[in-house]
Amino acid sequence: MKSKVLAGLGVAAVATAALTGCSGGSAAESCTNEILNPDATQVSVWAWYPAFDQVVDLFNETHDDVQVCWTNAGQGNDEYTKFSTALESGSGAPDVIMLESEVLASFTIRDGLVDLTEYGANDVKSDYTAGSWKDVSSGSAVYAIPVDGGPMGMLYRQDILDEYGIEVPTTWDEFADAAQKLQDAGAPGVFADFPPNGRAYTQALFAQAGNVPFTYDSANPLEIGIDVNDAGSKDVLAYWNDLTSSGLVATDEAFTADYNTMLVDGTYAIYIAAAWGPGYLKGLEGTDDTAEWRAAPVPQWDVDNPVQINWGGSTFAVTSQADDPEAAALVAKEIFGTEDAWKIGVEEASLWPQWLPILESDYFVEREDPFFGGQQINKDVFLEAAAGYPGFTFSPFQNYAYDQLQEEVTAVVVDGSKDASTALDDLQATLEQYATDQGFELTN
């Protein structure tokens, strides 16, 4: 039965593109960095972090017995497709691979990753936020070491809100009222955007209302619980449909050229963002020089019982093809395990650390951000969000689930062909059918 599951998930659950050929042999043959000690054990790494070459050089300079051989094998699904092909062919994978936490289960079910508990993962557990450790764990197994995350907050144009006499919203009811006030005042833009291709963003908003879409434990890999049509998720999607259908909020797809322009030209007064959002904003062209950006906590449904949410996050995992799993685990644990490495990650790559020694340091807590008028956005917003995030359980076919979620959200807020309740009921039915067809037993 498990072979049937693996056959189906090899394509559908991991990559959105067709699998392409990948030559066999060692993934370490294409190092893009200098190996300082060729006699040391070499660990091949695939990763796409910005400025990662500096982190690799720092590791190699400070480790005599182990050296990292780094390759950028592509970002996101481009890398995952190559890894999937390597798993199918039995060779060609690196020793250590950068994976977003949402796809870990997609590879653990295919026996593609090593359980790191055997190699001292729990020895460093206390160095990481509780939520990020939950993201890399399944039952008693630990399949990766957390690196960066995306605790969520709200970035806003103070100058636009001031111009129209709008207070910074702290609740979603206040958010809707503020959006109406901006429209009534005749502002040229809209209050915010609700991207139909938000996927993980949309799921985070559902989670804030209590949604737990999947129950899954790698110890029982052919069993899964699915609950994507709960009342809270339906209320959230209906809320955003009310805003979009009234023209108070846009439905522009995220991460397009037009979307990037509208993020910085004043079209949107509010940008609900992860902690990597400030770095994303700073990297865009055409920023309004007169813009006054500030940050605040993400709005809540109940301010007396706040729920913190997360959008995104990456990890280092050891692959089942690693030549030396112990050395590979050391790299996964230590490559971002120093303050010097993390200062590169923060200052050069705008990463949000999950490593507590830097996360709780005065250097990070007290940082003032010139882009936000010198505001200490870590202290004011994102540190609390990171500390309160409880973690998440992803499915072993998360990419497929996100594709279907995007289709249903589009049907509601763009096409207007379904209401929120019908769309999420249809999503539930689709995912249950898919899971059953792939050989899973439903536990709900």
Secondary structure, 3 states (H helix, E strand, C coil): CHHHHHHHHHHHCCCCCCCCCCCCCCHHHHCCCCCCCCCCEEEEEECCCCCHHHHHHHHHHHCCCEEEEEECCCCCHHHHHHHHHHHHHCCCCCCEEEEEHHHHHHHHCCCCECCHHHHCHHHCHHHECHHHHHHCEECCEECCEEEEEEEEEEEEEHHHHHHCCCCCCCEHHHHHHHHHHHHHCCCCCECEECCCCCCHHHHHHHHHCCCCCEECCCCCCCEEEECCCCHHHHHHHHHHHHHHHCCCEECCCCCCHHHHHHHHCCCECEEEEECCHHHHHHCCCCCCCCCCEEEEECCECCCCCCCCCEEEEEEEEEECCCCCHHHHHHHHHHCCCCHHHHHHHHHHHCCCECEHHHHCCHHHHCCCEHHHCCECHHHHHHHHHHHHCCCCCCCCCHHHHHHHHHHHHHHHHCCCCCCHHHHHHHHHHHHHHHHHHCCCEECC
